[in-house]
């Protein structure tokens, strides 16, 4: 005997501990496995585990209950449950878990019948007739009675109970606790996602298809079927977006479900290939892309729910209107957009700004939490930690977030100088109560519903009013330009570079104006590829002004990209990265908006080449391009943090405004709370469109512009370049666009610019004259860069003044005049009350005298 080994069972020997540990390795180690096998099957049977997650959920349960992991990577091309006999053998398994509990209850009851004394694990019922008699009663009953009755007869309880098992192993349990405490072992597996390294040369894909020709046949089949399925969905989506009805919504959701089933089927089949020895890099790239099945990984009921949530949120946004007291209601486009752009009335701007958020984002908030949960679930099923990680993976750059941060830091001084200059102008316009020279700018004063572009307040901030003002809107209206002419002019620009003209289907089927027949439509401008290599469209509620002329070129840039890569396999019909797609049209717009080009198409009377005109022009471009940068950066900063849990539901709106303050230097013009959902007042949030692509685009478009200007033989400052009619520039751009997604984006970047990286140098070079002027102007005005009084708000000052003009009267907050009047009213009422009391007292005294004369008369009365 070894005293001290166990504190409560000193008589136990080392052999006893060895014996119990050996038993535990069989009995205790089995319990979670015995429990989980049918947990998995029950989930398969009831649909909680769909075929797309058979293996994933199997290993999830094995990790959860057993704390074990696969020694090599597993995926849905494997079926590890089937490697256990009872799965293909159709034998329920929970019986074994039950038996491992009951056998110790039986053992304890039979040991008691045999009059055993001492630890339960030392009991031996050999030669005990009493134990045998008890056991035979159980066996003789068979299934003639309920198991609870039989268990009651044997053990004295009709419940399964792990108490006997725990008693049996209690000595080794205590020993294990002591041993684990000595070495500070962790109970459980907090690093649940750890996996062992795979031995070098291990044939991980040994069970996969390694035939490259078979893979090519599979991809040809996928391409053929995907064109049909994607076209059908896109037609249904177009019908809904250009005529919002419940009927069209039902059809769209039905086609979306069919598309996702197709994605799921071919994605799972793509995962069956081992492409490690394939020679064709395109085959490898397509298989890798197909293997990420996105939302199709969700169980069917959750996929339907997800699609419904998205369509509901987008519908709420698209049909929202802001109504006045006289019942006149305003949609976002064109009414509210025009108010924000043209009104200089502080309260009218506030009406439109707040009204839009009440009518759109606020109504979306309740659905957004569930959208986040389902998006994250789909991402996890595709092997990502959350949906933000999946979105970032589309850029195929491990250092993507760090690269963005470096770009933003490089660009920030230009934004801060623009912000300080514009704030000074707005201060002069609206006064110190509404604009603080050391604080953030109220978000409704910048000419745009989201303050993402400030170009509509150019008339206020124009540096040199006497110099050339680059605004084509007056000429467009006076010359009778139409939406169609704007698109024709854009098409003319693209074809002047030797690029592909718009096909006839584009002109026949696009929606380029808001319908006049009363249909509800999604007005947000967008370009559409119908995946049949001939049908491409744009949907835009075009307004005849310079802003929309630029938007037209942006959307036409998307269509030009579609046309250039339309002969690629369907998996490659996409931008080199999402930012590339956004940049193409904007590159054209950088030429189109130059005074030289506008003059060439008769939209600008004269071009004066001097420093003041240059600064005016650069300011007009900066109000669009530079003002946008922090907004383009913060939108997905917010969503990434929502997806990974750093921003909780109860702080959605607070953290949104924290980011808008941090990056844009803006504040809300009225108090906001968590009853509001201001992110949802921007289309891309309810529409589930990642936004960092626009930030990327606003950087790389200047890299493209610089390279194309060089190809066009341009000399002089970059901001004066117009590549119109340069076939050399068009050829360079077209070759990169033809690649689509077939190559990693750095290769497409290098094809255009001669180097593979994103860089802000071209952008800073473009705006260098303006930066120099802003720096000097802000210094002359003594303006502060940034917003040191970051907690200032316009309503705080108004509220403080309002509070000083008010008084508490009987628990109510009233103006001082109202409170004074109320005091005089109370005094008058008090006097009336006193006089009334005196008069009543006199009357009652007289009444008593009369009562003595006729008591019966008083009773009658």
Secondary structure by P-SEA (a helix, b strand, c coil): cccccccccccccaaaaaaaaaaaaccccaaaaaacaaaaaaaaaacccccccaaaaaaaaaaacccccccccccccccccccccccccccccaaaaaaaaaaaaaaaaaaaaaccccccccccccccaaaaaaaaaaaaacccccaaaaaaaccccccccaaaaaaaaaaaaaaaaaaaaaaccccccccccccccccccccccccccccaaaaaaaaaaaaaaaaaaaaaaaaaaaaaaacccaaaaaaaaaaaaaaaaaaaaaaaaaacccccccccaaaaaaaaaaaccccccccaaaaaaaaaaaaaaaaaaaabbbbcccccccccccaaaaaacccccaaaaaaaaaaaaaacccccccaaaaaaaaaaaaaaaaccccaaaaaaacccccaaaaaaaaaaaaaaaaaaaaaaaaaaaaaaaccccccccccccccccccccccccccccccccccccccccccaaaaaaaacccaaaaaaaaaaaaaaaccccccccccccccccccccccccccccccccccccccccccccccccaaaaaaaaaaaaaaaaaaaaccccccccccccaaaaaaaaaaaaaaaacaaaaaaacccccccccaaaaaaaaaaaaaccccaaaaaaaaaaaaaaaaacccccccaaaaaaaaaaacccccccccccccccccccccccccccccaaaaaaaaaaaaaaaaaaaaaccccccccccccccaaaaaaaaaaaaacccccaaaaaaaccccccccaaaaaaaaaaaaaaaaaaaaaaccccccccccccaaaaaaaaaaaaccccccccccaaaaaaaaaaaaaaaaaaaaaaaaaaaaaaaaaaaaaacaaaaaac
